[in-house]
């Protein structure tokens, strides 16, 4: 019989687009699923304005049906990771290009009033009742308007879901015990992988990025939690490949051998933003400080 030490625990990831769940924290997800955690992915938009980033998928009929294709890709990734998933139903804002950048398309996610945008997420938090929730930092991880909006919506919904005075029609209030930001593309990790590639006489895919990347030690110091999950890098890679329009198997995503990744940086990294439980930093577990029996009864802030 498999051992499921975390059975009964619940984790919610909130992401902007289909594929984000596979490129940010997917090995962490696979690790916790294997340990019995119930993991739910929330996808804010359908990725309708995403480009075809894998040249092998740049074929007739793909871009014209990108919305449906990306939903199919998400379904495959969801099955690989072993998670459940919901779409919030907002429309991809796209990546604005130009100087100055043009306004976002009318009706897109980045333009939805925050009070409206949080409602479907508040409802999901109150129905799924996660003990831990992850999302992006205030920069969005990178400055895509949907990622920044995802941050704003996630933080606001985290607070609203616990408030019995707010949106009572969306269910019983629920206090998520811990909120984390992803630090998926932090500079120390990128530098360590770059250096390891050069040590092995291999070409690094990060050389140009690091030349332009100004060191920010205060920002890097915000990482509080490193989850060991190298055993699940293979699951992560399979989930990434499921997003065939977005991930080039011969591109930068897979330029670093997995053996080097496992040795040099065997963790995925997070910033603990809010905690209603006692925990000691630094952590190696998103559920650190959460007692399973106590978590089952938490419904409102301070409850």
N, C-alpha and C positions, 0 to 999 in steps of 0.2 A: 504493500500500500504506500502511495506517495506521502511524504511528510509535508503538511501545509501549516507551518507554524503561525502564519499571519491570517488564517481563515477568519473572516468576519471584519477585517479591516478594509477600508475603502479609500481609494485615491482617485482624484479627478485632475486631468490635465486640460487646460483651456488653450487652444491654438487658433491661429488666424486662418490657415488654409489647409486643405488636404496635402499631405507630405510633411508638414511641420511636426506631426506626432512621431514621424520616423527619423527626422533629422535632429531632433532635440529631445533627448531623454529616453530614446526607445530601448536602450539596453537596460536602463533603470526599470522601465515598464515591464520588460520581459522577466527581469529578476523577481519583481514583486508578484507578477502573475504566477510564476513558478512556485512562489512561497504561499500562494493561496489568497493574495490580495485581490479584491474586486476592483479593477481599474476601468474607469470610464473616460473616454476622450470626447471633448466638446470641440467642434470645428465651427468657427464663426461664419465663414463664407464658403462658397463652392469653388473658389479658385477660377471663376469664369474668365477673368482677364489675364490669367497666367500665360506666359509664353511657352512654347515648346523648347525645352532646354536640352533635350537629347536629340541630336541630329538624326539618329536612326528612326525616330518617331515623326520626323518632319515629312509627312506623307499626305497625299490628298485625302481629305475627309477628316483628318485628325483635328485641326484647329476649328473647323466648322462645328464639331461636336465635342469641343473640349470640356464642356460642363458635364456631359454624361460620361465621358471617358474618365474624367478625374473622380467621379463618384464610384466608378467601377474599380479604379486603382485604390481608392480608399477602402473599399470593401475587402480587397485582397490583403492590404496592409493590416487592416483590423483583424482579419482571421489569423494572420501570421503572428501578430502580437498577442492575440488572445484577449482582446479588450472588447467592451461594448462602446458604442459611439452614438452621438447625436449631432445633427446639424442645427445651428441656430437660425439658418435661413437667410443671412444677410448676403449682399452682393459684393463681390470682390471690387476693391477700389482701383486696382491696377497700380503700376509703378509709374508715377508722373515723371516725364522726362522733359528737359529744357531748362533754360536759365533766363528769366525766372520760370519755375515749374508751373504748369497750368493748374487750374482748379480741378478738384476731383470730380468725377462724373456724377451727375445728379442721381440720387437714390443709392449711392454706394455706401458701404459700411462706415467709412470714415466720416460721413456726414450725418449719420443717424443721431438724433439727440440722445444724450447719455441716459436720461430717465427712461426712454423707450428701449434703448439697446440692452439695458440690464435685465429687462423683464424675463425673457426666455431663459437666461442663465440663472436668475434667482429661482425660477421654477424648477430647474434641473438640480440645483444645489439642494433645494428643500425636498425633492423627491429621492435623489440618490444618496444624500446625506454623507458626503465624504468627510473623512477625518483629516485628510491632507489635500491641499489644492496647489497646483503649480501653474504659473503663467510667465509672461515676459516682464523684464524690467521696464522702467519708464522710457527708455530709448527704443523699446520694442525688440531688443536683441540686435536688430539693425533697423534703420529708420524707414521701413515700409509703413505707409499710413495705416494699413490694416493691423500691423503688429503693434503700433502705438495705440490704436483704438482697442485692440484686444487687451492690452495692459489696463487701460482706463476702465473698460467694461468689467474685467475680472476683479479688480480691486474694489470697485463700487458694488458689484454684486456680492462679493465676499462679505462686505459690511452690511448690505441691505438684507441678505438672506437671514441674518441672525437677529434682525430687529423686528419684534412682534408688531410694532406700529406701522411698518412699511409693507405695502403690497400684501395685505393679509389674504387676498383672494388667490394668491399663488401658492398657498400651502402653509403648513406649520413651520415656524422659524427653526433654523438649524445653524448652530455655530460650528463652522469648520475650525479645527483646533490649530492648524498650522498652515501658513501661506508661504510659498517659496517662489523665487524668480529663477528661471534658467540662466546659467552662464555657460552656454554651450560653446561659444567661440571665444573664450577668454585668451588673452595674449600669452600668459605663461604656458598654457597647454600648446598653443600654436608654435611658440618658440621651441619648446622641448621636442615636439615632433619634427620640426624643421631641422634642428640640430642632429637628431638621430638619423634622419635621412642622409644628411651630408656625411656623418660618421661612417655610414654604410656605403658611401660612394654612389648614392642615388640622388636623383634630381628631386628637389622639394617643390611641391605645388604652392608653397606659402612664401616663397622668396619675395615676390613683388608686393604681396599684402603686408609683410612685415616691414619692408622698407618704408611704406606709407603709414604704418600703424604707430602713432605716437604713444610711448609708454604712459600708462596711467596707474601708478602703484596704488593710489587710494581706491580706484575702481576695482582693481584686481583683489584688493584686501577685503572687498565685500563678500567674497565667497566664504561661506560658513560650513558648507556641507559637501563632502565628496563621497559619493556612493560607489563602492567597489562593484563593478558589473562587467568586467572583461569577459567572463564566461558567456555573456549574452551578446557580445559584439556580432556574432554570426546571425543571430535573430534580427538584430538591428539592421544589418546589411540586407537581409532578405526583405525586410519591410521597406527599406529604401528602394530596392529594385522593383518593388511592386508599383511604385510611382514612375512608370516608364516614360511618361512625357516630361518629367521633371529631372530625372536622375540619369546621367550618362554613365553606364558601367565602365567606360574607358576614360572617364574624366577625373577631376580632382577628388571627388568623393571617395574613390577607391585607389588613389595613387599611392597611399601609404600602406604597406603590407600589414595585415592584421596582427602578425607576430610583434611588429614594432609598436603598434598601438597598445597591445596588451602589456608589453613590458614597460613602455615609457609613461603611459597615462591610462591606467586601468580603471579610472573612475569617470563618472559624469558629475558635473559640479553645479551647485545651487547656492542661493542666498536665502537664508531664513529671514523673512520680513516681519512676520507676526506670529507669535506663539501664545497660546493659552495654557500651555503645559510647561513644566520645568524641564529644561534640557541644558546640557553642557556643551559649549562650543569649543573647538570645532566638532562637528558631527560626522558620522559615516552612514546615517540612516534617516530617511525622511520621517520615519515614525518614532524617532527617539523621544522618549518622555511620555509617550501615549500608552496608557494602560488599557488593554483591550476591554476589560470589564467596565471601566469608567467611561470609555469612549461611547459605549453603547447607549448611555443615558443622556448624552449632551444634546440639548435642543436649542438653547438660547445663550447669548453671551452671559458669562458668569454663572451659567446653570450647571 
